[in-house]
Amino acid sequence: MMRKLVTTVGLTLAAFGFATAAPALAATAETGTQQVETQASWVYVKWFEGNNKYVHTICEVQARQDYPGRPVDCRGVGSTTQMWVKF
């Protein structure tokens, strides 16, 4: 009953050009909720001077301490090592 009233009021106001949240609420109530999927992204965090096993290990250790439980990637780029974290 209330859902029908909100829909009727919202559609009536929308028909006359009034901006209101009622139609959006009515549409949500009628169609139900939708699950939104997000896509994880790799984010550049910082760089370290040097591109060797020692610097790579330092990058990995710091990444694990600063971002526990997140996938990390320490990439050698030129003469530097870059820390990337997946969010």
C-alpha positions, 0 to 999 in steps of 0.5 A: 500500500505504502509502496503504491502511494510513493510510486503514485506521488513520485510519478505525479510529481515527475510528470509535472517536472518536479525533481524528487527522490520519490521515483528513484525510491519507488523504482528501487522498491519495485525492482529490488536491489542489484548487486554491484561488482567492482573491479580491483585495480593495481595502484602505484604506491612508491619507488625504491632506488635500485633494481636488484634482488636486495631492493626487491626484497626490501620492497616486498617486506615493506609492502607486506607490513604496510598492506597486509593481506593485499596482493603486492607486486614489486616491479623492476623498472629501469634503475628503480623498483616500483611497489604496486598494491591491488585494491 
